[in-house]
Each structure stands twice: as C-alpha cells, then as structure tokens.
Amino acid sequence: MLKKLLVPVDGSESAGRALAYAVDLTQLSKGAEILLVYCHRPFPKLLGEPYLQAAINAIQEDADRIVAPYRKRLESAGVHYTELLLEGAAWQKITEAAEIEKCDLIIMGSRGCSDLKGLVVGSVTHRVLHATPCPVLVVR
C-alpha cells in the first residue's frame, strides 16, 4: 500500500502531468499523501545586506509563483499534501527528501524546465533514477 508519494515540480508541463497522475493514484490508495518538492537555485553567498535579503526574497517569490498552481490542484482535489522548498541541486535534494521522508514512490515528469531539448529523459530524472532509495515512476 502506498502511503507517501514524492512529486518534484518545476513549472513544466511534464511536472503537471506527473502531479495529475499522483493525484489519481492517491485517490486509489486511500490515505496516501503527496510530498510536493520544489528545488530552487542556491541563495547568493557573497552579497551583503540589503542585497542579500532582496535576492532571497526574489528567489522565494519565484518559488511561490511556480508552486502555487500545484498547491491549487492538490487543494481542489482534496489530497493531503506537505510542501518542501529546498535549496540546491534538484536530483540530490529529491533523493535526500525521499530517503528522509521514507517515501514509497517518486512520481516525476520525464523532462523538466531545461534547455537540453535533445535528451530522451531529462538530466534530473535520469540522476534520480540512478540515485534514489525507492521506486520512481516517470510520467511522459
């Protein structure tokens, strides 16, 4: 029985399809919840105040803008979810979150918001497939 599904999102159509699949799966697995994960770029380390706080605010506002439609979809479906906004390399943070949170399954899109259009499977997805402690379902 699936209890916790990790769904990484990045604003791409592929991530939206993965979330829709996860929502359907949680409704079939009564009691399952979704761990919604968004990984943002690192905060700048060399800026002083007030520029550092302005950069942090901009990154957080961007993250909120990207995650908001996913939140709305989960709330309208009545799915229980937890949200994590993480700083750093997406594949690494997704893998760590899956392990720490003891996720049963990662459901992710085959390609995210990347400039590498020629890849069959996105680079983040590819790395997660090889590094994660749990099964990964890739949605096209």
C-alpha positions as CSV (number, residue, x, y, z in Angstrom):
1,M,0.0,0.0,0.0
2,L,1.3,3.4,-1.0
3,K,1.4,5.9,1.9
4,K,3.7,8.7,0.7
5,L,4.4,9.8,-2.8
6,L,7.1,12.4,-3.6
7,V,6.3,14.6,-6.6
8,P,9.0,17.1,-7.6
9,V,7.7,20.1,-9.6
10,D,9.4,22.8,-11.6
11,G,6.7,24.6,-13.5
12,S,6.9,22.3,-16.6
13,E,4.0,20.6,-18.3
14,S,5.7,17.3,-17.6
15,A,5.6,18.0,-13.9
16,G,1.9,18.9,-14.2
17,R,1.2,15.6,-15.8
18,A,3.1,13.8,-13.0
19,L,1.1,15.6,-10.4
20,A,-2.2,14.7,-12.1
21,Y,-1.1,11.0,-12.1
22,A,-0.1,11.2,-8.4
23,V,-3.5,12.7,-7.5
24,D,-5.3,9.9,-9.3
25,L,-3.0,7.3,-7.5
26,T,-3.7,8.9,-4.1
27,Q,-7.4,8.6,-4.7
28,L,-7.0,4.9,-5.5
29,S,-4.7,4.4,-2.5
30,K,-6.9,5.7,0.3
31,G,-4.9,7.5,2.9
32,A,-1.9,8.3,0.7
33,E,-0.4,11.7,0.8
34,I,1.8,13.7,-1.5
35,L,5.1,15.3,-0.6
36,L,5.4,18.2,-3.1
37,V,9.0,19.2,-3.7
38,Y,10.4,22.3,-5.4
39,C,14.1,22.9,-5.6
40,H,15.3,26.5,-6.1
41,R,18.7,27.8,-7.0
42,P,21.1,28.4,-4.2
43,F,21.0,31.7,-2.3
44,P,23.9,34.0,-3.1
45,K,26.7,33.7,-0.6
46,L,28.7,36.9,-1.4
47,L,26.1,39.6,-1.1
48,G,25.9,41.9,1.8
49,E,22.7,43.5,3.2
50,P,20.3,44.7,2.0
51,Y,21.2,43.0,-1.3
52,L,21.3,39.5,0.2
53,Q,17.8,39.8,1.6
54,A,16.5,41.2,-1.7
55,A,17.9,38.2,-3.6
56,I,16.5,35.8,-1.0
57,N,13.1,37.4,-1.3
58,A,13.2,37.2,-5.1
59,I,14.1,33.5,-5.1
60,Q,11.3,32.8,-2.6
61,E,8.7,34.8,-4.6
62,D,9.7,32.9,-7.7
63,A,9.4,29.6,-5.9
64,D,5.9,30.6,-4.6
65,R,4.8,31.6,-8.1
66,I,5.9,28.3,-9.5
67,V,4.4,26.1,-6.8
68,A,1.1,27.9,-6.5
69,P,-0.7,26.1,-9.3
70,Y,0.3,22.7,-7.9
71,R,-1.0,23.7,-4.5
72,K,-4.3,24.8,-6.0
73,R,-4.6,21.5,-7.9
74,L,-4.0,19.4,-4.7
75,E,-6.4,21.5,-2.6
76,S,-9.1,21.3,-5.2
77,A,-8.7,17.5,-5.4
78,G,-8.8,17.3,-1.6
79,V,-5.5,15.5,-1.4
80,H,-3.5,15.7,1.8
81,Y,0.0,17.1,1.0
82,T,3.1,18.5,2.5
83,E,5.3,21.0,0.7
84,L,9.1,21.3,0.7
85,L,11.0,24.1,-0.8
86,L,14.6,23.1,-1.0
87,E,17.8,24.8,-1.9
88,G,20.3,23.1,-4.2
89,A,20.7,20.5,-6.9
90,A,17.3,19.1,-7.7
91,W,18.3,15.5,-8.2
92,Q,20.3,15.4,-4.9
93,K,17.5,17.1,-2.9
94,I,14.8,14.9,-4.3
95,T,16.8,11.8,-3.5
96,E,17.6,13.0,0.1
97,A,14.0,14.0,0.7
98,A,12.7,10.6,-0.5
99,E,15.1,8.9,1.9
100,I,14.5,11.1,4.9
101,E,10.7,11.2,4.5
102,K,10.6,7.4,3.8
103,C,8.6,7.9,0.5
104,D,7.1,4.8,-1.1
105,L,7.3,6.2,-4.6
106,I,8.6,9.2,-6.6
107,I,6.4,10.3,-9.4
108,M,8.1,12.8,-11.8
109,G,7.9,14.1,-15.3
110,S,10.2,12.8,-17.9
111,R,11.5,16.2,-18.7
112,G,11.5,19.5,-16.8
113,C,12.3,23.1,-17.5
114,S,15.7,22.6,-19.1
115,D,17.5,23.9,-22.2
116,L,18.6,20.4,-23.1
117,K,15.8,19.5,-25.5
118,G,17.6,16.6,-27.1
119,L,17.5,14.3,-24.1
120,V,15.1,11.4,-24.1
121,V,14.9,11.6,-20.3
122,G,15.7,14.8,-18.5
123,S,19.0,15.0,-16.7
124,V,17.4,15.5,-13.2
125,T,15.1,12.5,-13.9
126,H,18.0,10.4,-15.1
127,R,20.0,11.2,-12.0
128,V,17.1,10.5,-9.6
129,L,16.5,7.1,-11.3
130,H,20.1,6.1,-10.5
131,A,20.4,7.5,-7.0
132,T,17.1,7.2,-5.3
133,P,16.3,4.7,-2.5
134,C,12.7,4.0,-3.7
135,P,10.9,3.2,-7.0
136,V,10.5,6.0,-9.5
137,L,7.5,6.4,-11.8
138,V,8.4,8.6,-14.8
139,V,5.4,10.2,-16.5
140,R,5.5,11.3,-20.1
